[in-house]
Amino acid sequence: MGHEKPVEPFSDLHVEEGRVHAVLLHDPTVEGLDMAIYMDASGSMKEEYEYKQPSRTFMEWLRGAPLKEASNQVEPQVQWMLEYLATKDRNGLLRVAYWACGSTGKDVEVIGELKGVDVKTYKFPGPKNLGGYTYLAPAMKDYVRYLREQVPKGARRGCAVFVTDGKLHDADDVKQFSAQVARDVASGKLPRVNFILVGVGDNIDEEQLEDIAHEEFPGVGHLWCHRIAAEITQVAELVAVLVDETMTVAAGGTIYDDKGKVLKTYEGRLPAVLEFEVPEGTESFTLEVNGQRYTQPLPEDDHDEEHH
């Protein structure tokens, strides 16, 4: 399967057997949303959590400029996410925790509920014990338990961000628990839930993240989306999974294939989520809106490999 790389103004893209699901960049407001951030605490993150003193330039040294404050690689990433996501949360407080802790890699160390407005005062030095493995399912279960507790307090929807630097050791368990969550959502036992995987560093298994994000569930659709932190250019890209077809981004638009044929016309309103079919062999599609044209390449998967 080819990598599905959305380009602006698209923030998410899924293609399967000629069916395209494309999400337009939109900064959503979701009533009753309860958010959380879980930071990878597996052993491979040791260097990312180490505080290092940024070196002064020669000119700074000559001027006697003060030493810059020591920081680690995780802190600034989590701070900007926390600051933005708190503006989406129903009470401005996010559950923040480390996951993949302890010798088994299955422990979750909860830091607490943190405010976005205080973000610059928070330090994220890492957990008490880094994990030996990278198990994600226990963190998902922790968040779902937490969300159930928040429903009587006003939570109407949930979304958890999981930051990771590498390969998951329990991808099958993640998929199985995702299916259970989807069943509970579809039957009304749980509010609508979404999960976001954010890859950081140079050793991300993007194919694995994409495989998890690609899963669709009956009556629910996609639970997951994945992001690479270094590729996020607008903060709203982080929460593309919260955007749905009820949200409007323009007064109308037209979708063309790579031969210029009209695939779909939106009269009156252009929803934030576009769904349409493309002919076999189509390499891209173009959205025309407000006199502007935006072309999105399609991955070389279903329309090439599977049909031949």
TORKOL-4160 file (C-alpha; in steps of 0.2 Angstrom, whole numbers, padded with zeros to 4 digits, m for minus):
308
<pt num="1" X="0000" Y="0000" Z="0000"/>
<pt num="2" X="0007" Y="0017" Z="m0005"/>
<pt num="3" X="0008" Y="0031" Z="0009"/>
<pt num="4" X="m0007" Y="0042" Z="0009"/>
<pt num="5" X="0001" Y="0060" Z="0011"/>
<pt num="6" X="m0012" Y="0074" Z="0011"/>
<pt num="7" X="m0007" Y="0091" Z="0005"/>
<pt num="8" X="m0015" Y="0107" Z="0009"/>
<pt num="9" X="m0029" Y="0111" Z="0010"/>
<pt num="10" X="m0032" Y="0092" Z="0015"/>
<pt num="11" X="m0028" Y="0086" Z="0032"/>
<pt num="12" X="m0032" Y="0068" Z="0031"/>
<pt num="13" X="m0034" Y="0055" Z="0016"/>
<pt num="14" X="m0039" Y="0037" Z="0015"/>
<pt num="15" X="m0041" Y="0028" Z="m0001"/>
<pt num="16" X="m0048" Y="0010" Z="m0003"/>
<pt num="17" X="m0053" Y="0001" Z="m0018"/>
<pt num="18" X="m0056" Y="0017" Z="m0028"/>
<pt num="19" X="m0066" Y="0025" Z="m0014"/>
<pt num="20" X="m0058" Y="0042" Z="m0008"/>
<pt num="21" X="m0061" Y="0049" Z="0010"/>
<pt num="22" X="m0053" Y="0066" Z="0011"/>
<pt num="23" X="m0054" Y="0078" Z="0025"/>
<pt num="24" X="m0051" Y="0097" Z="0022"/>
<pt num="25" X="m0041" Y="0107" Z="0034"/>
<pt num="26" X="m0053" Y="0114" Z="0047"/>
<pt num="27" X="m0052" Y="0120" Z="0065"/>
<pt num="28" X="m0067" Y="0111" Z="0073"/>
<pt num="29" X="m0077" Y="0115" Z="0089"/>
<pt num="30" X="m0084" Y="0099" Z="0097"/>
<pt num="31" X="m0096" Y="0101" Z="0111"/>
<pt num="32" X="m0092" Y="0091" Z="0127"/>
<pt num="33" X="m0075" Y="0086" Z="0120"/>
<pt num="34" X="m0063" Y="0078" Z="0133"/>
<pt num="35" X="m0045" Y="0077" Z="0128"/>
<pt num="36" X="m0029" Y="0068" Z="0134"/>
<pt num="37" X="m0011" Y="0067" Z="0129"/>
<pt num="38" X="m0001" Y="0051" Z="0132"/>
<pt num="39" X="0018" Y="0052" Z="0130"/>
<pt num="40" X="0029" Y="0037" Z="0125"/>
<pt num="41" X="0040" Y="0032" Z="0140"/>
<pt num="42" X="0048" Y="0016" Z="0132"/>
<pt num="43" X="0067" Y="0014" Z="0134"/>
<pt num="44" X="0071" Y="0021" Z="0117"/>
<pt num="45" X="0064" Y="0038" Z="0123"/>
<pt num="46" X="0079" Y="0040" Z="0135"/>
<pt num="47" X="0088" Y="0053" Z="0125"/>
<pt num="48" X="0073" Y="0063" Z="0120"/>
<pt num="49" X="0069" Y="0065" Z="0139"/>
<pt num="50" X="0087" Y="0071" Z="0143"/>
<pt num="51" X="0089" Y="0089" Z="0147"/>
<pt num="52" X="0103" Y="0097" Z="0137"/>
<pt num="53" X="0110" Y="0115" Z="0138"/>
<pt num="54" X="0108" Y="0123" Z="0121"/>
<pt num="55" X="0125" Y="0130" Z="0116"/>
<pt num="56" X="0128" Y="0149" Z="0114"/>
<pt num="57" X="0134" Y="0155" Z="0098"/>
<pt num="58" X="0151" Y="0164" Z="0097"/>
<pt num="59" X="0143" Y="0181" Z="0096"/>
<pt num="60" X="0132" Y="0177" Z="0111"/>
<pt num="61" X="0147" Y="0171" Z="0121"/>
<pt num="62" X="0156" Y="0188" Z="0116"/>
<pt num="63" X="0141" Y="0198" Z="0122"/>
<pt num="64" X="0140" Y="0188" Z="0138"/>
<pt num="65" X="0123" Y="0183" Z="0134"/>
<pt num="66" X="0115" Y="0172" Z="0148"/>
<pt num="67" X="0115" Y="0153" Z="0146"/>
<pt num="68" X="0098" Y="0147" Z="0138"/>
<pt num="69" X="0088" Y="0136" Z="0149"/>
<pt num="70" X="0091" Y="0117" Z="0147"/>
<pt num="71" X="0077" Y="0108" Z="0138"/>
<pt num="72" X="0073" Y="0091" Z="0131"/>
<pt num="73" X="0065" Y="0086" Z="0114"/>
<pt num="74" X="0048" Y="0080" Z="0121"/>
<pt num="75" X="0044" Y="0096" Z="0131"/>
<pt num="76" X="0041" Y="0109" Z="0117"/>
<pt num="77" X="0031" Y="0096" Z="0107"/>
<pt num="78" X="0020" Y="0092" Z="0121"/>
<pt num="79" X="0018" Y="0110" Z="0127"/>
<pt num="80" X="0012" Y="0116" Z="0110"/>
<pt num="81" X="0000" Y="0102" Z="0108"/>
<pt num="82" X="m0007" Y="0104" Z="0126"/>
<pt num="83" X="m0009" Y="0123" Z="0123"/>
<pt num="84" X="m0019" Y="0120" Z="0107"/>
<pt num="85" X="m0029" Y="0105" Z="0113"/>
<pt num="86" X="m0034" Y="0113" Z="0129"/>
<pt num="87" X="m0044" Y="0126" Z="0118"/>
<pt num="88" X="m0054" Y="0111" Z="0111"/>
<pt num="89" X="m0057" Y="0103" Z="0128"/>
<pt num="90" X="m0074" Y="0106" Z="0137"/>
<pt num="91" X="m0065" Y="0112" Z="0153"/>
<pt num="92" X="m0048" Y="0117" Z="0147"/>
<pt num="93" X="m0040" Y="0102" Z="0157"/>
<pt num="94" X="m0032" Y="0088" Z="0149"/>
<pt num="95" X="m0027" Y="0071" Z="0156"/>
<pt num="96" X="m0008" Y="0070" Z="0154"/>
<pt num="97" X="0001" Y="0053" Z="0156"/>
<pt num="98" X="0016" Y="0043" Z="0152"/>
<pt num="99" X="0013" Y="0026" Z="0143"/>
<pt num="100" X="0024" Y="0011" Z="0140"/>
<pt num="101" X="0032" Y="0013" Z="0157"/>
<pt num="102" X="0040" Y="0000" Z="0169"/>
<pt num="103" X="0050" Y="m0016" Z="0165"/>
<pt num="104" X="0035" Y="m0024" Z="0156"/>
<pt num="105" X="0031" Y="m0008" Z="0146"/>
<pt num="106" X="0013" Y="m0010" Z="0150"/>
<pt num="107" X="0012" Y="0003" Z="0165"/>
<pt num="108" X="0004" Y="0020" Z="0163"/>
<pt num="109" X="0010" Y="0034" Z="0174"/>
<pt num="110" X="m0003" Y="0048" Z="0176"/>
<pt num="111" X="0004" Y="0066" Z="0178"/>
<pt num="112" X="m0013" Y="0073" Z="0181"/>
<pt num="113" X="m0026" Y="0085" Z="0173"/>
<pt num="114" X="m0016" Y="0100" Z="0166"/>
<pt num="115" X="m0022" Y="0117" Z="0160"/>
<pt num="116" X="m0017" Y="0124" Z="0143"/>
<pt num="117" X="m0014" Y="0141" Z="0150"/>
<pt num="118" X="0000" Y="0136" Z="0161"/>
<pt num="119" X="0009" Y="0126" Z="0148"/>
<pt num="120" X="0025" Y="0135" Z="0149"/>
<pt num="121" X="0027" Y="0131" Z="0167"/>
<pt num="122" X="0026" Y="0112" Z="0165"/>
<pt num="123" X="0041" Y="0101" Z="0164"/>
<pt num="124" X="0041" Y="0083" Z="0156"/>
<pt num="125" X="0057" Y="0075" Z="0162"/>
<pt num="126" X="0050" Y="0057" Z="0158"/>
<pt num="127" X="0043" Y="0044" Z="0169"/>
<pt num="128" X="0050" Y="0036" Z="0185"/>
<pt num="129" X="0054" Y="0020" Z="0176"/>
<pt num="130" X="0056" Y="0019" Z="0157"/>
<pt num="131" X="0048" Y="0004" Z="0149"/>
<pt num="132" X="0057" Y="m0011" Z="0141"/>
<pt num="133" X="0044" Y="m0013" Z="0127"/>
<pt num="134" X="0031" Y="m0001" Z="0118"/>
<pt num="135" X="0013" Y="m0007" Z="0123"/>
<pt num="136" X="0000" Y="0005" Z="0118"/>
<pt num="137" X="m0016" Y="m0005" Z="0122"/>
<pt num="138" X="m0015" Y="m0002" Z="0141"/>
<pt num="139" X="m0014" Y="0017" Z="0138"/>
<pt num="140" X="m0030" Y="0016" Z="0127"/>
<pt num="141" X="m0039" Y="0006" Z="0141"/>
<pt num="142" X="m0033" Y="0019" Z="0154"/>
<pt num="143" X="m0041" Y="0033" Z="0143"/>
<pt num="144" X="m0057" Y="0024" Z="0140"/>
<pt num="145" X="m0059" Y="0021" Z="0159"/>
<pt num="146" X="m0056" Y="0039" Z="0162"/>
<pt num="147" X="m0068" Y="0044" Z="0148"/>
<pt num="148" X="m0082" Y="0033" Z="0156"/>
<pt num="149" X="m0079" Y="0043" Z="0173"/>
<pt num="150" X="m0081" Y="0060" Z="0164"/>
<pt num="151" X="m0097" Y="0056" Z="0155"/>
<pt num="152" X="m0108" Y="0060" Z="0171"/>
<pt num="153" X="m0098" Y="0076" Z="0172"/>
<pt num="154" X="m0102" Y="0082" Z="0155"/>
<pt num="155" X="m0091" Y="0073" Z="0143"/>
<pt num="156" X="m0100" Y="0070" Z="0126"/>
<pt num="157" X="m0085" Y="0065" Z="0115"/>
<pt num="158" X="m0067" Y="0059" Z="0118"/>
<pt num="159" X="m0050" Y="0061" Z="0110"/>
<pt num="160" X="m0033" Y="0055" Z="0115"/>
<pt num="161" X="m0016" Y="0059" Z="0108"/>
<pt num="162" X="m0003" Y="0046" Z="0109"/>
<pt num="163" X="0015" Y="0052" Z="0106"/>
<pt num="164" X="0027" Y="0038" Z="0100"/>
<pt num="165" X="0045" Y="0037" Z="0093"/>
<pt num="166" X="0045" Y="0020" Z="0086"/>
<pt num="167" X="0037" Y="0003" Z="0083"/>
<pt num="168" X="0023" Y="m0004" Z="0094"/>
<pt num="169" X="0025" Y="m0021" Z="0101"/>
<pt num="170" X="0006" Y="m0024" Z="0102"/>
<pt num="171" X="m0002" Y="m0018" Z="0086"/>
<pt num="172" X="m0014" Y="m0033" Z="0085"/>
<pt num="173" X="m0020" Y="m0029" Z="0103"/>
<pt num="174" X="m0022" Y="m0011" Z="0098"/>
<pt num="175" X="m0033" Y="m0016" Z="0083"/>
<pt num="176" X="m0043" Y="m0028" Z="0094"/>
<pt num="177" X="m0046" Y="m0015" Z="0108"/>
<pt num="178" X="m0050" Y="m0002" Z="0094"/>
<pt num="179" X="m0064" Y="m0014" Z="0088"/>
<pt num="180" X="m0071" Y="m0016" Z="0105"/>
<pt num="181" X="m0071" Y="0003" Z="0107"/>
<pt num="182" X="m0080" Y="0005" Z="0091"/>
<pt num="183" X="m0093" Y="m0008" Z="0096"/>
<pt num="184" X="m0096" Y="0001" Z="0112"/>
<pt num="185" X="m0098" Y="0018" Z="0103"/>
<pt num="186" X="m0110" Y="0010" Z="0090"/>
<pt num="187" X="m0121" Y="0003" Z="0103"/>
<pt num="188" X="m0121" Y="0019" Z="0113"/>
<pt num="189" X="m0111" Y="0012" Z="0128"/>
<pt num="190" X="m0098" Y="0024" Z="0125"/>
<pt num="191" X="m0097" Y="0042" Z="0118"/>
<pt num="192" X="m0089" Y="0044" Z="0101"/>
<pt num="193" X="m0070" Y="0042" Z="0103"/>
<pt num="194" X="m0055" Y="0045" Z="0092"/>
<pt num="195" X="m0037" Y="0042" Z="0094"/>
<pt num="196" X="m0022" Y="0051" Z="0086"/>
<pt num="197" X="m0005" Y="0043" Z="0085"/>
<pt num="198" X="0009" Y="0057" Z="0083"/>
<pt num="199" X="0026" Y="0050" Z="0078"/>
<pt num="200" X="0042" Y="0060" Z="0084"/>
<pt num="201" X="0060" Y="0057" Z="0080"/>
<pt num="202" X="0069" Y="0047" Z="0066"/>
<pt num="203" X="0064" Y="0029" Z="0069"/>
<pt num="204" X="0045" Y="0030" Z="0067"/>
<pt num="205" X="0037" Y="0015" Z="0059"/>
<pt num="206" X="0025" Y="0025" Z="0048"/>
<pt num="207" X="0019" Y="0010" Z="0039"/>
<pt num="208" X="0013" Y="0003" Z="0056"/>
<pt num="209" X="0005" Y="0019" Z="0061"/>
<pt num="210" X="m0004" Y="0021" Z="0044"/>
<pt num="211" X="m0010" Y="0002" Z="0045"/>
<pt num="212" X="m0018" Y="0006" Z="0062"/>
<pt num="213" X="m0026" Y="0022" Z="0056"/>
<pt num="214" X="m0033" Y="0014" Z="0040"/>
<pt num="215" X="m0045" Y="0003" Z="0050"/>
<pt num="216" X="m0063" Y="0006" Z="0047"/>
<pt num="217" X="m0077" Y="0000" Z="0059"/>
<pt num="218" X="m0096" Y="m0003" Z="0056"/>
<pt num="219" X="m0106" Y="0012" Z="0061"/>
<pt num="220" X="m0091" Y="0022" Z="0067"/>
<pt num="221" X="m0079" Y="0023" Z="0052"/>
<pt num="222" X="m0061" Y="0028" Z="0057"/>
<pt num="223" X="m0056" Y="0029" Z="0075"/>
<pt num="224" X="m0038" Y="0033" Z="0072"/>
<pt num="225" X="m0028" Y="0045" Z="0062"/>
<pt num="226" X="m0009" Y="0047" Z="0062"/>
<pt num="227" X="0003" Y="0062" Z="0061"/>
<pt num="228" X="0022" Y="0065" Z="0060"/>
<pt num="229" X="0026" Y="0079" Z="0072"/>
<pt num="230" X="0039" Y="0086" Z="0060"/>
<pt num="231" X="0027" Y="0087" Z="0046"/>
<pt num="232" X="0013" Y="0097" Z="0055"/>
<pt num="233" X="0013" Y="0114" Z="0048"/>
<pt num="234" X="m0004" Y="0120" Z="0055"/>
<pt num="235" X="m0010" Y="0115" Z="0072"/>
<pt num="236" X="m0028" Y="0111" Z="0066"/>
<pt num="237" X="m0020" Y="0096" Z="0056"/>
<pt num="238" X="m0018" Y="0087" Z="0073"/>
<pt num="239" X="m0037" Y="0086" Z="0076"/>
<pt num="240" X="m0042" Y="0081" Z="0058"/>
<pt num="241" X="m0050" Y="0065" Z="0065"/>
<pt num="242" X="m0063" Y="0076" Z="0074"/>
<pt num="243" X="m0069" Y="0085" Z="0058"/>
<pt num="244" X="m0085" Y="0077" Z="0051"/>
<pt num="245" X="m0097" Y="0080" Z="0036"/>
<pt num="246" X="m0109" Y="0091" Z="0046"/>
<pt num="247" X="m0095" Y="0105" Z="0046"/>
<pt num="248" X="m0095" Y="0117" Z="0031"/>
<pt num="249" X="m0079" Y="0125" Z="0024"/>
<pt num="250" X="m0086" Y="0134" Z="0008"/>
<pt num="251" X="m0101" Y="0138" Z="m0002"/>
<pt num="252" X="m0098" Y="0124" Z="m0015"/>
<pt num="253" X="m0085" Y="0115" Z="m0025"/>
<pt num="254" X="m0081" Y="0102" Z="m0039"/>
<pt num="255" X="m0070" Y="0087" Z="m0039"/>
<pt num="256" X="m0061" Y="0082" Z="m0055"/>
<pt num="257" X="m0050" Y="0067" Z="m0059"/>
<pt num="258" X="m0033" Y="0068" Z="m0067"/>
<pt num="259" X="m0041" Y="0068" Z="m0084"/>
<pt num="260" X="m0052" Y="0083" Z="m0080"/>
<pt num="261" X="m0068" Y="0073" Z="m0079"/>
<pt num="262" X="m0080" Y="0079" Z="m0065"/>
<pt num="263" X="m0082" Y="0066" Z="m0052"/>
<pt num="264" X="m0093" Y="0075" Z="m0040"/>
<pt num="265" X="m0101" Y="0092" Z="m0038"/>
<pt num="266" X="m0106" Y="0100" Z="m0021"/>
<pt num="267" X="m0120" Y="0113" Z="m0023"/>
<pt num="268" X="m0123" Y="0126" Z="m0010"/>
<pt num="269" X="m0110" Y="0119" Z="0003"/>
<pt num="270" X="m0094" Y="0111" Z="0003"/>
<pt num="271" X="m0093" Y="0099" Z="0018"/>
<pt num="272" X="m0076" Y="0097" Z="0028"/>
<pt num="273" X="m0076" Y="0078" Z="0023"/>
<pt num="274" X="m0077" Y="0073" Z="0005"/>
<pt num="275" X="m0081" Y="0055" Z="m0001"/>
<pt num="276" X="m0081" Y="0050" Z="m0019"/>
<pt num="277" X="m0076" Y="0036" Z="m0031"/>
<pt num="278" X="m0061" Y="0038" Z="m0043"/>
<pt num="279" X="m0059" Y="0027" Z="m0059"/>
<pt num="280" X="m0046" Y="0014" Z="m0059"/>
<pt num="281" X="m0029" Y="0020" Z="m0062"/>
<pt num="282" X="m0032" Y="0038" Z="m0056"/>
<pt num="283" X="m0016" Y="0046" Z="m0050"/>
<pt num="284" X="m0023" Y="0062" Z="m0042"/>
<pt num="285" X="m0039" Y="0072" Z="m0040"/>
<pt num="286" X="m0042" Y="0091" Z="m0040"/>
<pt num="287" X="m0054" Y="0101" Z="m0029"/>
<pt num="288" X="m0060" Y="0117" Z="m0037"/>
<pt num="289" X="m0067" Y="0129" Z="m0024"/>
<pt num="290" X="m0069" Y="0148" Z="m0024"/>
<pt num="291" X="m0060" Y="0149" Z="m0041"/>
<pt num="292" X="m0045" Y="0140" Z="m0034"/>
<pt num="293" X="m0039" Y="0123" Z="m0039"/>
<pt num="294" X="m0030" Y="0111" Z="m0027"/>
<pt num="295" X="m0023" Y="0094" Z="m0033"/>
<pt num="296" X="m0020" Y="0079" Z="m0021"/>
<pt num="297" X="m0009" Y="0065" Z="m0027"/>
<pt num="298" X="m0016" Y="0047" Z="m0023"/>
<pt num="299" X="m0005" Y="0033" Z="m0017"/>
<pt num="300" X="m0001" Y="0019" Z="m0029"/>
<pt num="301" X="m0011" Y="0005" Z="m0021"/>
<pt num="302" X="m0029" Y="m0001" Z="m0024"/>
<pt num="303" X="m0031" Y="0007" Z="m0042"/>
<pt num="304" X="m0014" Y="m0001" Z="m0048"/>
<pt num="305" X="m0009" Y="m0017" Z="m0038"/>
<pt num="306" X="m0025" Y="m0024" Z="m0032"/>
<pt num="307" X="m0034" Y="m0023" Z="m0048"/>
<pt num="308" X="m0021" Y="m0031" Z="m0059"/>
